[in-house]
């Protein structure tokens, strides 16, 4: 029994050892593939396995923003002082307007005719400044005559335009015929223009360019005068005269402002006001009859203004209130006429009137034709 047991245990031990040895022999090649023996390290180092490369993340590119084009600010214009200075030009235009209106009105008072003549009436038209009208004279007594006329005109000078202006004038002349061929005479009269449509031009320069604007308004002109002179009938064909005249002129201009235009950074607003001036004129004239059918008249004189005052008050953006001044002016006035006697009592006239002098009066000329009837 004991012997049999010992045999069983010996056989069992042998089987276990054999199985264990087989397991060890199977595991050795795998271990050699996966790891290195400490004893074999020096003889054959264990190869270091190459690490698997880690995947590299590709960065997402940041989009480049599209640049926004810069907008350059519009430069602020300069030139308010130039706009204010242009107001002086308006004052000059208004002074010229007073003088031109008076020159045109003088035609209605027979400025190109002899001092003493028969009753007559004349229809006329003129260019240079368009004017059309009628005027004449009527002997009230042997010494007193009435001179009167009415016309419609439009004209432009120095940047302004009068587009509609009726003019009326009348005067009384006292000719002391009792004194003979050489004697004194006296006039007193007025010129009236109650309504005018006017366009005034104004130009100035800014840092961004030039500006030109026209302002439209209404105006009216009034003038009174007195005249004293001496007439001499040198012969039946010749009459000469010299005189001195004193005038007072007023001109009322309505309020207006610059019109709305695309570019006018320093616009102006013009208040209503009255211009005025006084004039002293020293002049003379000569009338002569050539043959039996041609009459000729020349006349002229020197005019001096005084006590002039502009009623212009302007408010200019960027500059404030501007009040120009008007200085005293001096100039020459001239006139002439050629009359052709068509038949008894009928005369065709060519006439001219104008001014010579510095601005603001300047050099002007107005000419026309007329048909005069004596009765």
DRENVOKE-432337 format. One record per residue (C-alpha): x, y, z. Coordinates in steps of 0.001 Angstrom, whole numbers, plus 500000, padded with zeros to 6 digits. Layout:
BEGIN
XYZ...
//
This chain:
BEGIN
500000500000500000502651502367501018504699501352498049501872501932495663501292505364497174504896506278496740504742505239493110501668507392492505503282510438494069506514509880492090504567509574488868502505512671489711505650514649490508507302513544487277504210514591485258504031517960486910507722518651486309507420517616482670504421519914482106506124522811483811509250522376481682507152522359478539505462525613479530508850527233480200510208526165476832507144527598475030507346530990476806511104531547476240510954532558472494508090534958473118509941536536476007513023536855473828510920538746471248509348541110473773512102541775476288515850541351476808517529539155479418519679541027481875522477538559481167522318539003477395522058542848477492525813543424477343526337541011474499523406542092472357521618545233473401517978545236473037516768547293470101514721550260471113511427550181469390510702553237467269507739555122468710504830555471466454504660559077465246501951561076466883499641562655464336500417566398463947497390568677464075497338571086461133496407574540462451493400576153460807494654579312459008493316582579460394491539584432457592493149587764456691490553590522457090489804592542453948491032596099454550488275598747454586489280601680452412489694604829454459487478607811453553489382611058453620487369613771455315486376616733453093488670619622453947487022622607455562487007625498453058488466628864453929487661632214452356485031633853454548487005637098454303486812637006450502483049636549450701482804639552452995485009641625450670482640640834447789479959642835449628481908645971448681481306645002445062477567644997445718477810648526447142479609649656443980476912648097441803474196649912443706476000653265443370476383652711439620472691651847439424471728655231440912473912657118438438472822655116435367469148655533436271469697659293436452471545659435433100468666657598431412466152659897433060467958662997431765466934662074428211463327662562429276464226666088430397465705667079427034469381666917427991470345666694424280468115669566423163468529673309423201467396675250426221464768677336424474462709675946421608459146675426420417456690672945421836457604669424420768457044665767421455459472662937420722459228659134420649462549657315421018464307654031421511467850653392422672470375650567422938473406649972425150470753650062427760467437649234426182465025652087426613461868653138424832459611656029425632458183659418424886459034662907426094458427666513425210457971670075426353455086672506426559455413676252426844453075677269429663453885680997429462456468683046427602458900682296430431457765678973431913457942675561430233457040672057431336459391669204430410458212665636430981458672662079429775457992658418430434460086655376429428460546651691430052464108650415430303466359647578431295470142647730431525473179646102433108476509647436434269479370646123436450477748642785437326474151643837438045471075643600435795467988645810435950465457643692434094462406645918434424462250649634435199459638652247434265461080655773434513459129658999434754460516662536434855459253666089434810460688669535435401459739673200435223462076675590433397461984679323433909463728681154431092463985684914431624463314685805427978462579689407428968466333689938429334467002689449425659469349687052423891471665686602426882469862685711430085469567683352433065467380680262433299466381677940436128465156674326436366463618672312439139462548668714438619462519665063439566463172661577438153461086658720439536461550654956439152459096653436441633459753649801440739462753647904439404463453644193439191467182643800439868469697640954439917472986641618441727476028639394441095478624638462443723481830636419443258484471635291445731487235632670446024487557629897448608490326627363449174488218624866447198487452627078444224485535630148443092481883630907443850479497633086441810475935633807442920473171636170441747470637637570444189467297638890442930465272641614444588463374644835443870464490648450444057463212651984443525464994655229442616464095658840443304465978662023442430465306665734442751467396668533441329467749672256440921469636673941438090470759677482437462472390678575434237473015681201431624471858680982428007473109683040425071471543683116421618474692684065419753472936683929416378469765682503414863471776679297414306473657679030417616472723678674421234475201678086424049474516677606427738476404676932430957474886675751434211475423674358437659473187671568439026472556670152442486471043666664442819469864664477445657469440660742444888467825657963446928467655654290446129465669651767448157466712648108447758464671645231449173466070642449451356467280639190449813469785636385450394472053634298448234470144631615446315470661627947447216473509626644445027475647623511445127478690625241446614478464628498448540479994627895451981480025631553452994476598632717451852475250636177452593471944637652453662471311641264452578469010643435454651466756646022453031468222649519453008468384652934451338471409654250449452471808657977449015474174660470447470474336664154446559475753665393443252477150668695442042477481669104438278479068671940436326478438671732432607477539673359429347476106672755425884476085674061422328473384673710419690474021674623416050472008674471412830473994673383409756472340674660406615468608674308406807468204670638407680470828669365410166470859670211413859473714669295416167473976669393419940476900668563422219476746668712425985478776667598428959480025668370432407481942667258435456480039665608438309481201665266441899479361663190444493479368664004448189477602662900451373477260659398449889475990656632452133475352652992451339472321651406452974473744647920452432474078645717455534475026642074454965475395639072457254478050636712455901478443633146457166481790632794458930482368636555459069479356638249460633477892641663459795479497643638456972478674647309456330480531648727453314481276652401452907480908654469449738483475657153449096482955660319447090483334659942443322484075662233440391483377661628436676482418663250433387479045663032431693478623663606427981475849663706425385475136664624421818472480664658419109472204664906415349468797665952414075467715665626410452464768667794409401462645665532407256460048668189406565458689671153408382458079670190412014459439666612411661462956665753412847464706662379413047467273662259415867470348660175416609471561660664420166474116659357422644474720659767426386477233658275428768479806658614431530483605658664431684485412657970434933486797655447437396484759652694438919482176652339440280480719654794437731483074653768434935482759654331431208479240653846429860477463654660426633473753654703425713472646655536422204469342655668420383467084657127417743464024659319418000461343661020415965460557664557417147457573666623416138457456670404416628454083672081416769
//
